[in-house]
Amino acid sequence: MFASLNNIKTDLLLIVAILMLITTLYFLRFVKYLDVMSLGSAQAINLGVDYDYVMKRVLIVVAILTSVSTALVGPITFFGLMVANVAYQFTKSYKRKHVIAASIFYFLVSFS
């Protein structure tokens, strides 16, 4: 029912690593649009971003990464919110490329 970081399903690690690598490489195509999309749909469309296309692709990436982490350790309630807020405080910036990098760093440090 709850996450157990001590009982990670090791038989899934190779599959998860490959899936995360493919998903991350696919997601890197859309990182440049995240700051513009945070302005809202009307402004992003006016600035030349295909808002619906990019939003659907980013939500698919989020769904895949969430399902992968849930398959490995189980559901982690509110951990993502904590990581994002710590990253915002750490970087003192709302640029997505800085916040994403800080989130990955904080996540890796917290579980090592």
Backbone as XML, in Angstrom:
<?xml version="1.0"?>
<chain id="A" units="angstrom">
  <residue number="1" name="MET">
    <atom name="N" x="0.810" y="-1.197" z="0.000"/>
    <atom name="CA" x="0.000" y="0.000" z="0.000"/>
    <atom name="C" x="0.856" y="1.265" z="0.000"/>
  </residue>
  <residue number="2" name="PHE">
    <atom name="N" x="1.978" y="1.242" z="0.704"/>
    <atom name="CA" x="2.826" y="2.420" z="0.790"/>
    <atom name="C" x="4.206" y="2.117" z="0.227"/>
  </residue>
  <residue number="3" name="ALA">
    <atom name="N" x="4.943" y="3.177" z="-0.026"/>
    <atom name="CA" x="6.275" y="3.027" z="-0.599"/>
    <atom name="C" x="7.221" y="2.399" z="0.405"/>
  </residue>
  <residue number="4" name="SER">
    <atom name="N" x="8.084" y="1.570" z="-0.102"/>
    <atom name="CA" x="9.121" y="0.978" z="0.715"/>
    <atom name="C" x="10.431" y="1.084" z="-0.052"/>
  </residue>
  <residue number="5" name="LEU">
    <atom name="N" x="11.262" y="2.011" z="0.352"/>
    <atom name="CA" x="12.533" y="2.204" z="-0.340"/>
    <atom name="C" x="13.544" y="1.130" z="0.031"/>
  </residue>
  <residue number="6" name="ASN">
    <atom name="N" x="13.235" y="0.326" z="1.046"/>
    <atom name="CA" x="14.111" y="-0.777" z="1.420"/>
    <atom name="C" x="13.806" y="-2.034" z="0.615"/>
  </residue>
  <residue number="7" name="ASN">
    <atom name="N" x="12.624" y="-2.091" z="0.015"/>
    <atom name="CA" x="12.207" y="-3.286" z="-0.723"/>
    <atom name="C" x="12.000" y="-2.978" z="-2.201"/>
  </residue>
  <residue number="8" name="ILE">
    <atom name="N" x="12.983" y="-2.370" z="-2.835"/>
    <atom name="CA" x="12.894" y="-2.055" z="-4.260"/>
    <atom name="C" x="12.917" y="-3.358" z="-5.048"/>
  </residue>
  <residue number="9" name="LYS">
    <atom name="N" x="12.077" y="-3.440" z="-6.048"/>
    <atom name="CA" x="12.005" y="-4.636" z="-6.889"/>
    <atom name="C" x="13.198" y="-4.633" z="-7.855"/>
  </residue>
  <residue number="10" name="THR">
    <atom name="N" x="14.235" y="-5.338" z="-7.470"/>
    <atom name="CA" x="15.488" y="-5.313" z="-8.239"/>
    <atom name="C" x="15.369" y="-6.000" z="-9.592"/>
  </residue>
  <residue number="11" name="ASP">
    <atom name="N" x="14.390" y="-6.880" z="-9.756"/>
    <atom name="CA" x="14.241" y="-7.551" z="-11.051"/>
    <atom name="C" x="13.748" y="-6.599" z="-12.132"/>
  </residue>
  <residue number="12" name="LEU">
    <atom name="N" x="13.238" y="-5.437" z="-11.752"/>
    <atom name="CA" x="12.746" y="-4.445" z="-12.708"/>
    <atom name="C" x="13.762" y="-3.346" z="-13.014"/>
  </residue>
  <residue number="13" name="LEU">
    <atom name="N" x="14.896" y="-3.346" z="-12.357"/>
    <atom name="CA" x="15.839" y="-2.232" z="-12.473"/>
    <atom name="C" x="16.347" y="-2.017" z="-13.895"/>
  </residue>
  <residue number="14" name="LEU">
    <atom name="N" x="16.681" y="-3.059" z="-14.601"/>
    <atom name="CA" x="17.188" y="-2.903" z="-15.963"/>
    <atom name="C" x="16.105" y="-2.345" z="-16.890"/>
  </residue>
  <residue number="15" name="ILE">
    <atom name="N" x="14.913" y="-2.868" z="-16.780"/>
    <atom name="CA" x="13.795" y="-2.377" z="-17.600"/>
    <atom name="C" x="13.503" y="-0.920" z="-17.288"/>
  </residue>
  <residue number="16" name="VAL">
    <atom name="N" x="13.492" y="-0.587" z="-15.998"/>
    <atom name="CA" x="13.215" y="0.785" z="-15.573"/>
    <atom name="C" x="14.311" y="1.731" z="-16.058"/>
  </residue>
  <residue number="17" name="ALA">
    <atom name="N" x="15.557" y="1.323" z="-15.961"/>
    <atom name="CA" x="16.668" y="2.179" z="-16.406"/>
    <atom name="C" x="16.566" y="2.470" z="-17.898"/>
  </residue>
  <residue number="18" name="ILE">
    <atom name="N" x="16.267" y="1.459" z="-18.693"/>
    <atom name="CA" x="16.130" y="1.657" z="-20.139"/>
    <atom name="C" x="14.945" y="2.560" z="-20.446"/>
  </residue>
  <residue number="19" name="LEU">
    <atom name="N" x="13.812" y="2.312" z="-19.783"/>
    <atom name="CA" x="12.616" y="3.129" z="-20.010"/>
    <atom name="C" x="12.833" y="4.576" z="-19.591"/>
  </residue>
  <residue number="20" name="MET">
    <atom name="N" x="13.531" y="4.789" z="-18.475"/>
    <atom name="CA" x="13.806" y="6.154" z="-18.029"/>
    <atom name="C" x="14.755" y="6.869" z="-18.976"/>
  </residue>
  <residue number="21" name="LEU">
    <atom name="N" x="15.745" y="6.166" z="-19.500"/>
    <atom name="CA" x="16.677" y="6.768" z="-20.447"/>
    <atom name="C" x="15.962" y="7.192" z="-21.729"/>
  </residue>
  <residue number="22" name="ILE">
    <atom name="N" x="15.139" y="6.320" z="-22.266"/>
    <atom name="CA" x="14.389" y="6.647" z="-23.479"/>
    <atom name="C" x="13.440" y="7.818" z="-23.228"/>
  </residue>
  <residue number="23" name="THR">
    <atom name="N" x="12.736" y="7.786" z="-22.097"/>
    <atom name="CA" x="11.782" y="8.847" z="-21.766"/>
    <atom name="C" x="12.497" y="10.180" z="-21.559"/>
  </residue>
  <residue number="24" name="THR">
    <atom name="N" x="13.639" y="10.156" z="-20.898"/>
    <atom name="CA" x="14.394" y="11.383" z="-20.660"/>
    <atom name="C" x="14.914" y="11.980" z="-21.959"/>
  </residue>
  <residue number="25" name="LEU">
    <atom name="N" x="15.417" y="11.137" z="-22.834"/>
    <atom name="CA" x="15.888" y="11.636" z="-24.124"/>
    <atom name="C" x="14.736" y="12.239" z="-24.934"/>
  </residue>
  <residue number="26" name="TYR">
    <atom name="N" x="13.574" y="11.625" z="-24.860"/>
    <atom name="CA" x="12.406" y="12.169" z="-25.551"/>
    <atom name="C" x="11.980" y="13.497" z="-24.925"/>
  </residue>
  <residue number="27" name="PHE">
    <atom name="N" x="12.038" y="13.584" z="-23.600"/>
    <atom name="CA" x="11.618" y="14.792" z="-22.882"/>
    <atom name="C" x="12.534" y="15.980" z="-23.166"/>
  </residue>
  <residue number="28" name="LEU">
    <atom name="N" x="13.809" y="15.731" z="-23.428"/>
    <atom name="CA" x="14.749" y="16.823" z="-23.669"/>
    <atom name="C" x="14.347" y="17.685" z="-24.859"/>
  </residue>
  <residue number="29" name="ARG">
    <atom name="N" x="13.559" y="17.129" z="-25.786"/>
    <atom name="CA" x="13.062" y="17.914" z="-26.923"/>
    <atom name="C" x="12.128" y="19.035" z="-26.482"/>
  </residue>
  <residue number="30" name="PHE">
    <atom name="N" x="11.471" y="18.880" z="-25.339"/>
    <atom name="CA" x="10.425" y="19.806" z="-24.914"/>
    <atom name="C" x="10.849" y="20.736" z="-23.784"/>
  </residue>
  <residue number="31" name="VAL">
    <atom name="N" x="12.053" y="20.571" z="-23.248"/>
    <atom name="CA" x="12.499" y="21.406" z="-22.127"/>
    <atom name="C" x="12.534" y="22.882" z="-22.510"/>
  </residue>
  <residue number="32" name="LYS">
    <atom name="N" x="12.894" y="23.177" z="-23.744"/>
    <atom name="CA" x="13.004" y="24.572" z="-24.173"/>
    <atom name="C" x="11.662" y="25.293" z="-24.203"/>
  </residue>
  <residue number="33" name="TYR">
    <atom name="N" x="10.559" y="24.552" z="-24.211"/>
    <atom name="CA" x="9.237" y="25.169" z="-24.247"/>
    <atom name="C" x="8.620" y="25.383" z="-22.866"/>
  </residue>
  <residue number="34" name="LEU">
    <atom name="N" x="9.185" y="24.812" z="-21.818"/>
    <atom name="CA" x="8.538" y="24.823" z="-20.507"/>
    <atom name="C" x="8.391" y="26.218" z="-19.918"/>
  </residue>
  <residue number="35" name="ASP">
    <atom name="N" x="9.403" y="27.063" z="-20.076"/>
    <atom name="CA" x="9.302" y="28.418" z="-19.539"/>
    <atom name="C" x="8.208" y="29.213" z="-20.242"/>
  </residue>
  <residue number="36" name="VAL">
    <atom name="N" x="8.091" y="29.056" z="-21.541"/>
    <atom name="CA" x="7.056" y="29.770" z="-22.295"/>
    <atom name="C" x="5.674" y="29.226" z="-21.935"/>
  </residue>
  <residue number="37" name="MET">
    <atom name="N" x="5.572" y="27.926" z="-21.753"/>
    <atom name="CA" x="4.278" y="27.319" z="-21.429"/>
    <atom name="C" x="3.802" y="27.691" z="-20.037"/>
  </residue>
  <residue number="38" name="SER">
    <atom name="N" x="4.727" y="28.034" z="-19.158"/>
    <atom name="CA" x="4.319" y="28.450" z="-17.814"/>
    <atom name="C" x="3.606" y="29.805" z="-17.820"/>
  </residue>
  <residue number="39" name="LEU">
    <atom name="N" x="3.689" y="30.532" z="-18.926"/>
    <atom name="CA" x="2.976" y="31.804" z="-19.056"/>
    <atom name="C" x="1.485" y="31.611" z="-19.297"/>
  </residue>
  <residue number="40" name="GLY">
    <atom name="N" x="1.105" y="30.427" z="-19.741"/>
    <atom name="CA" x="-0.292" y="30.139" z="-20.036"/>
    <atom name="C" x="-0.464" y="29.793" z="-21.500"/>
  </residue>
  <residue number="41" name="SER">
    <atom name="N" x="-1.621" y="29.236" z="-21.818"/>
    <atom name="CA" x="-1.824" y="28.740" z="-23.177"/>
    <atom name="C" x="-1.889" y="29.867" z="-24.205"/>
  </residue>
  <residue number="42" name="ALA">
    <atom name="N" x="-2.586" y="30.957" z="-23.899"/>
    <atom name="CA" x="-2.732" y="32.045" z="-24.874"/>
    <atom name="C" x="-1.377" y="32.675" z="-25.197"/>
  </residue>
  <residue number="43" name="GLN">
    <atom name="N" x="-0.575" y="32.925" z="-24.181"/>
    <atom name="CA" x="0.731" y="33.542" z="-24.406"/>
    <atom name="C" x="1.674" y="32.579" z="-25.136"/>
  </residue>
  <residue number="44" name="ALA">
    <atom name="N" x="1.621" y="31.300" z="-24.778"/>
    <atom name="CA" x="2.486" y="30.326" z="-25.440"/>
    <atom name="C" x="2.123" y="30.191" z="-26.914"/>
  </residue>
  <residue number="45" name="ILE">
    <atom name="N" x="0.839" y="30.183" z="-27.217"/>
    <atom name="CA" x="0.408" y="30.102" z="-28.616"/>
    <atom name="C" x="0.842" y="31.353" z="-29.370"/>
  </residue>
  <residue number="46" name="ASN">
    <atom name="N" x="0.700" y="32.516" z="-28.731"/>
    <atom name="CA" x="1.133" y="33.765" z="-29.377"/>
    <atom name="C" x="2.638" y="33.806" z="-29.618"/>
  </residue>
  <residue number="47" name="LEU">
    <atom name="N" x="3.393" y="33.106" z="-28.790"/>
    <atom name="CA" x="4.851" y="33.076" z="-28.951"/>
    <atom name="C" x="5.306" y="31.944" z="-29.867"/>
  </residue>
  <residue number="48" name="GLY">
    <atom name="N" x="4.368" y="31.228" z="-30.468"/>
    <atom name="CA" x="4.702" y="30.249" z="-31.483"/>
    <atom name="C" x="4.847" y="28.817" z="-31.014"/>
  </residue>
  <residue number="49" name="VAL">
    <atom name="N" x="4.397" y="28.506" z="-29.811"/>
    <atom name="CA" x="4.493" y="27.144" z="-29.303"/>
    <atom name="C" x="3.182" y="26.413" z="-29.603"/>
  </residue>
  <residue number="50" name="ASP">
    <atom name="N" x="3.276" y="25.206" z="-30.129"/>
    <atom name="CA" x="2.088" y="24.374" z="-30.318"/>
    <atom name="C" x="1.699" y="23.816" z="-28.947"/>
  </residue>
  <residue number="51" name="TYR">
    <atom name="N" x="0.910" y="24.574" z="-28.227"/>
    <atom name="CA" x="0.630" y="24.331" z="-26.809"/>
    <atom name="C" x="0.039" y="22.941" z="-26.565"/>
  </residue>
  <residue number="52" name="ASP">
    <atom name="N" x="-0.981" y="22.581" z="-27.316"/>
    <atom name="CA" x="-1.639" y="21.293" z="-27.082"/>
    <atom name="C" x="-0.699" y="20.122" z="-27.337"/>
  </residue>
  <residue number="53" name="TYR">
    <atom name="N" x="0.060" y="20.192" z="-28.396"/>
    <atom name="CA" x="1.006" y="19.127" z="-28.736"/>
    <atom name="C" x="2.050" y="18.951" z="-27.633"/>
  </residue>
  <residue number="54" name="VAL">
    <atom name="N" x="2.668" y="20.050" z="-27.226"/>
    <atom name="CA" x="3.725" y="19.979" z="-26.210"/>
    <atom name="C" x="3.146" y="19.541" z="-24.862"/>
  </residue>
  <residue number="55" name="MET">
    <atom name="N" x="1.984" y="20.065" z="-24.493"/>
    <atom name="CA" x="1.382" y="19.713" z="-23.207"/>
    <atom name="C" x="1.046" y="18.228" z="-23.147"/>
  </residue>
  <residue number="56" name="LYS">
    <atom name="N" x="0.496" y="17.684" z="-24.218"/>
    <atom name="CA" x="0.175" y="16.256" z="-24.234"/>
    <atom name="C" x="1.434" y="15.408" z="-24.119"/>
  </residue>
  <residue number="57" name="ARG">
    <atom name="N" x="2.497" y="15.803" z="-24.800"/>
    <atom name="CA" x="3.734" y="15.030" z="-24.750"/>
    <atom name="C" x="4.374" y="15.091" z="-23.365"/>
  </residue>
  <residue number="58" name="VAL">
    <atom name="N" x="4.352" y="16.257" z="-22.738"/>
    <atom name="CA" x="4.926" y="16.386" z="-21.396"/>
    <atom name="C" x="4.102" y="15.587" z="-20.387"/>
  </residue>
  <residue number="59" name="LEU">
    <atom name="N" x="2.789" y="15.590" z="-20.516"/>
    <atom name="CA" x="1.954" y="14.801" z="-19.612"/>
    <atom name="C" x="2.174" y="13.300" z="-19.807"/>
  </residue>
  <residue number="60" name="ILE">
    <atom name="N" x="2.429" y="12.880" z="-21.034"/>
    <atom name="CA" x="2.747" y="11.465" z="-21.279"/>
    <atom name="C" x="4.063" y="11.099" z="-20.594"/>
  </residue>
  <residue number="61" name="VAL">
    <atom name="N" x="5.060" y="11.973" z="-20.685"/>
    <atom name="CA" x="6.345" y="11.731" z="-20.020"/>
    <atom name="C" x="6.153" y="11.643" z="-18.509"/>
  </residue>
  <residue number="62" name="VAL">
    <atom name="N" x="5.373" y="12.536" z="-17.940"/>
    <atom name="CA" x="5.102" y="12.512" z="-16.496"/>
    <atom name="C" x="4.397" y="11.218" z="-16.104"/>
  </residue>
  <residue number="63" name="ALA">
    <atom name="N" x="3.433" y="10.791" z="-16.899"/>
    <atom name="CA" x="2.714" y="9.554" z="-16.601"/>
    <atom name="C" x="3.645" y="8.341" z="-16.649"/>
  </residue>
  <residue number="64" name="ILE">
    <atom name="N" x="4.525" y="8.303" z="-17.637"/>
    <atom name="CA" x="5.463" y="7.172" z="-17.745"/>
    <atom name="C" x="6.413" y="7.144" z="-16.560"/>
  </residue>
  <residue number="65" name="LEU">
    <atom name="N" x="6.988" y="8.303" z="-16.213"/>
    <atom name="CA" x="7.942" y="8.331" z="-15.099"/>
    <atom name="C" x="7.266" y="8.041" z="-13.762"/>
  </residue>
  <residue number="66" name="THR">
    <atom name="N" x="6.028" y="8.491" z="-13.591"/>
    <atom name="CA" x="5.287" y="8.191" z="-12.364"/>
    <atom name="C" x="4.985" y="6.704" z="-12.271"/>
  </residue>
  <residue number="67" name="SER">
    <atom name="N" x="4.595" y="6.096" z="-13.380"/>
    <atom name="CA" x="4.295" y="4.663" z="-13.343"/>
    <atom name="C" x="5.546" y="3.832" z="-13.088"/>
  </residue>
  <residue number="68" name="VAL">
    <atom name="N" x="6.683" y="4.278" z="-13.622"/>
    <atom name="CA" x="7.935" y="3.564" z="-13.402"/>
    <atom name="C" x="8.337" y="3.620" z="-11.930"/>
  </residue>
  <residue number="69" name="SER">
    <atom name="N" x="8.259" y="4.796" z="-11.334"/>
    <atom name="CA" x="8.641" y="4.906" z="-9.924"/>
    <atom name="C" x="7.672" y="4.155" z="-9.019"/>
  </residue>
  <residue number="70" name="THR">
    <atom name="N" x="6.404" y="4.161" z="-9.366"/>
    <atom name="CA" x="5.422" y="3.421" z="-8.573"/>
    <atom name="C" x="5.646" y="1.922" z="-8.697"/>
  </residue>
  <residue number="71" name="ALA">
    <atom name="N" x="6.019" y="1.456" z="-9.874"/>
    <atom name="CA" x="6.294" y="0.027" z="-10.057"/>
    <atom name="C" x="7.499" y="-0.414" z="-9.237"/>
  </residue>
  <residue number="72" name="LEU">
    <atom name="N" x="8.479" y="0.463" z="-9.089"/>
    <atom name="CA" x="9.687" y="0.093" z="-8.343"/>
    <atom name="C" x="9.480" y="0.068" z="-6.839"/>
  </residue>
  <residue number="73" name="VAL">
    <atom name="N" x="8.910" y="1.125" z="-6.292"/>
    <atom name="CA" x="8.871" y="1.253" z="-4.832"/>
    <atom name="C" x="7.488" y="1.391" z="-4.246"/>
  </residue>
  <residue number="74" name="GLY">
    <atom name="N" x="6.478" y="1.587" z="-5.054"/>
    <atom name="CA" x="5.133" y="1.801" z="-4.535"/>
    <atom name="C" x="4.805" y="3.277" z="-4.528"/>
  </residue>
  <residue number="75" name="PRO">
    <atom name="N" x="3.585" y="3.633" z="-4.138"/>
    <atom name="CA" x="3.174" y="5.036" z="-4.175"/>
    <atom name="C" x="3.878" y="5.877" z="-3.118"/>
  </residue>
  <residue number="76" name="ILE">
    <atom name="N" x="4.363" y="7.027" z="-3.520"/>
    <atom name="CA" x="5.010" y="7.965" z="-2.595"/>
    <atom name="C" x="4.149" y="9.225" z="-2.562"/>
  </residue>
  <residue number="77" name="THR">
    <atom name="N" x="3.444" y="9.422" z="-1.499"/>
    <atom name="CA" x="2.520" y="10.539" z="-1.403"/>
    <atom name="C" x="3.254" y="11.832" z="-1.081"/>
  </residue>
  <residue number="78" name="PHE">
    <atom name="N" x="3.051" y="12.841" z="-1.870"/>
    <atom name="CA" x="3.543" y="14.196" z="-1.685"/>
    <atom name="C" x="5.064" y="14.341" z="-1.758"/>
  </residue>
  <residue number="79" name="PHE">
    <atom name="N" x="5.799" y="13.298" z="-2.079"/>
    <atom name="CA" x="7.249" y="13.445" z="-2.163"/>
    <atom name="C" x="7.643" y="14.345" z="-3.324"/>
  </residue>
  <residue number="80" name="GLY">
    <atom name="N" x="6.913" y="14.256" z="-4.420"/>
    <atom name="CA" x="7.197" y="15.104" z="-5.575"/>
    <atom name="C" x="7.006" y="16.575" z="-5.277"/>
  </residue>
  <residue number="81" name="LEU">
    <atom name="N" x="6.005" y="16.896" z="-4.477"/>
    <atom name="CA" x="5.787" y="18.293" z="-4.094"/>
    <atom name="C" x="6.942" y="18.807" z="-3.242"/>
  </residue>
  <residue number="82" name="MET">
    <atom name="N" x="7.435" y="17.965" z="-2.361"/>
    <atom name="CA" x="8.535" y="18.379" z="-1.505"/>
    <atom name="C" x="9.800" y="18.606" z="-2.323"/>
  </residue>
  <residue number="83" name="VAL">
    <atom name="N" x="10.087" y="17.716" z="-3.244"/>
    <atom name="CA" x="11.280" y="17.852" z="-4.072"/>
    <atom name="C" x="11.216" y="19.125" z="-4.905"/>
  </residue>
  <residue number="84" name="ALA">
    <atom name="N" x="10.057" y="19.399" z="-5.507"/>
    <atom name="CA" x="9.917" y="20.596" z="-6.334"/>
    <atom name="C" x="10.089" y="21.869" z="-5.507"/>
  </residue>
  <residue number="85" name="ASN">
    <atom name="N" x="9.501" y="21.925" z="-4.333"/>
    <atom name="CA" x="9.613" y="23.125" z="-3.503"/>
    <atom name="C" x="11.031" y="23.335" z="-2.974"/>
  </residue>
  <residue number="86" name="VAL">
    <atom name="N" x="11.712" y="22.272" z="-2.625"/>
    <atom name="CA" x="13.107" y="22.407" z="-2.198"/>
    <atom name="C" x="13.955" y="22.890" z="-3.369"/>
  </residue>
  <residue number="87" name="ALA">
    <atom name="N" x="13.682" y="22.396" z="-4.567"/>
    <atom name="CA" x="14.435" y="22.832" z="-5.748"/>
    <atom name="C" x="14.198" y="24.311" z="-6.031"/>
  </residue>
  <residue number="88" name="TYR">
    <atom name="N" x="12.954" y="24.778" z="-5.891"/>
    <atom name="CA" x="12.674" y="26.209" z="-6.084"/>
    <atom name="C" x="13.430" y="27.053" z="-5.060"/>
  </residue>
  <residue number="89" name="GLN">
    <atom name="N" x="13.456" y="26.622" z="-3.809"/>
    <atom name="CA" x="14.154" y="27.367" z="-2.770"/>
    <atom name="C" x="15.669" y="27.339" z="-2.979"/>
  </residue>
  <residue number="90" name="PHE">
    <atom name="N" x="16.170" y="26.214" z="-3.447"/>
    <atom name="CA" x="17.611" y="26.057" z="-3.638"/>
    <atom name="C" x="18.116" y="26.903" z="-4.801"/>
  </residue>
  <residue number="91" name="THR">
    <atom name="N" x="17.363" y="26.946" z="-5.895"/>
    <atom name="CA" x="17.843" y="27.647" z="-7.079"/>
    <atom name="C" x="17.508" y="29.131" z="-7.071"/>
  </residue>
  <residue number="92" name="LYS">
    <atom name="N" x="16.472" y="29.521" z="-6.335"/>
    <atom name="CA" x="16.005" y="30.919" z="-6.322"/>
    <atom name="C" x="15.669" y="31.386" z="-7.735"/>
  </residue>
  <residue number="93" name="SER">
    <atom name="N" x="15.206" y="30.465" z="-8.560"/>
    <atom name="CA" x="14.882" y="30.757" z="-9.947"/>
    <atom name="C" x="13.654" y="29.956" z="-10.344"/>
  </residue>
  <residue number="94" name="TYR">
    <atom name="N" x="12.920" y="30.464" z="-11.306"/>
    <atom name="CA" x="11.792" y="29.720" z="-11.828"/>
    <atom name="C" x="12.049" y="29.233" z="-13.245"/>
  </residue>
  <residue number="95" name="LYS">
    <atom name="N" x="13.298" y="29.317" z="-13.697"/>
    <atom name="CA" x="13.638" y="28.744" z="-14.996"/>
    <atom name="C" x="13.627" y="27.226" z="-14.866"/>
  </residue>
  <residue number="96" name="ARG">
    <atom name="N" x="12.898" y="26.586" z="-15.732"/>
    <atom name="CA" x="12.665" y="25.151" z="-15.609"/>
    <atom name="C" x="13.935" y="24.320" z="-15.723"/>
  </residue>
  <residue number="97" name="LYS">
    <atom name="N" x="14.876" y="24.740" z="-16.552"/>
    <atom name="CA" x="16.086" y="23.931" z="-16.697"/>
    <atom name="C" x="16.887" y="23.907" z="-15.397"/>
  </residue>
  <residue number="98" name="HIS">
    <atom name="N" x="16.870" y="24.987" z="-14.633"/>
    <atom name="CA" x="17.577" y="25.017" z="-13.345"/>
    <atom name="C" x="16.829" y="24.217" z="-12.295"/>
  </residue>
  <residue number="99" name="VAL">
    <atom name="N" x="15.505" y="24.352" z="-12.276"/>
    <atom name="CA" x="14.698" y="23.656" z="-11.270"/>
    <atom name="C" x="14.718" y="22.152" z="-11.508"/>
  </residue>
  <residue number="100" name="ILE">
    <atom name="N" x="14.661" y="21.715" z="-12.764"/>
    <atom name="CA" x="14.707" y="20.282" z="-13.061"/>
    <atom name="C" x="16.051" y="19.703" z="-12.639"/>
  </residue>
  <residue number="101" name="ALA">
    <atom name="N" x="17.133" y="20.392" z="-12.932"/>
    <atom name="CA" x="18.458" y="19.907" z="-12.532"/>
    <atom name="C" x="18.577" y="19.844" z="-11.007"/>
  </residue>
  <residue number="102" name="ALA">
    <atom name="N" x="18.080" y="20.849" z="-10.314"/>
    <atom name="CA" x="18.131" y="20.851" z="-8.852"/>
    <atom name="C" x="17.245" y="19.752" z="-8.265"/>
  </residue>
  <residue number="103" name="SER">
    <atom name="N" x="16.113" y="19.477" z="-8.893"/>
    <atom name="CA" x="15.226" y="18.409" z="-8.419"/>
    <atom name="C" x="15.905" y="17.047" z="-8.536"/>
  </residue>
  <residue number="104" name="ILE">
    <atom name="N" x="16.558" y="16.814" z="-9.656"/>
    <atom name="CA" x="17.266" y="15.548" z="-9.842"/>
    <atom name="C" x="18.387" y="15.418" z="-8.815"/>
  </residue>
  <residue number="105" name="PHE">
    <atom name="N" x="19.127" y="16.491" z="-8.597"/>
    <atom name="CA" x="20.216" y="16.476" z="-7.617"/>
    <atom name="C" x="19.686" y="16.204" z="-6.209"/>
  </residue>
  <residue number="106" name="TYR">
    <atom name="N" x="18.613" y="16.887" z="-5.810"/>
    <atom name="CA" x="18.045" y="16.698" z="-4.469"/>
    <atom name="C" x="17.529" y="15.279" z="-4.303"/>
  </residue>
  <residue number="107" name="PHE">
    <atom name="N" x="16.867" y="14.751" z="-5.330"/>
    <atom name="CA" x="16.336" y="13.388" z="-5.258"/>
    <atom name="C" x="17.465" y="12.379" z="-5.077"/>
  </residue>
  <residue number="108" name="LEU">
    <atom name="N" x="18.541" y="12.551" z="-5.851"/>
    <atom name="CA" x="19.663" y="11.617" z="-5.748"/>
    <atom name="C" x="20.360" y="11.715" z="-4.400"/>
  </residue>
  <residue number="109" name="VAL">
    <atom name="N" x="20.505" y="12.919" z="-3.893"/>
    <atom name="CA" x="21.158" y="13.114" z="-2.594"/>
    <atom name="C" x="20.306" y="12.559" z="-1.466"/>
  </residue>
  <residue number="110" name="SER">
    <atom name="N" x="18.993" y="12.720" z="-1.551"/>
    <atom name="CA" x="18.122" y="12.279" z="-0.456"/>
    <atom name="C" x="18.051" y="10.765" z="-0.351"/>
  </residue>
  <residue number="111" name="PHE">
    <atom name="N" x="18.307" y="10.041" z="-1.458"/>
    <atom name="CA" x="18.230" y="8.582" z="-1.407"/>
    <atom name="C" x="19.595" y="7.901" z="-1.436"/>
  </residue>
  <residue number="112" name="SER">
    <atom name="N" x="20.648" y="8.670" z="-1.314"/>
    <atom name="CA" x="21.966" y="8.018" z="-1.301"/>
    <atom name="C" x="22.473" y="7.826" z="0.102"/>
  </residue>
</chain>
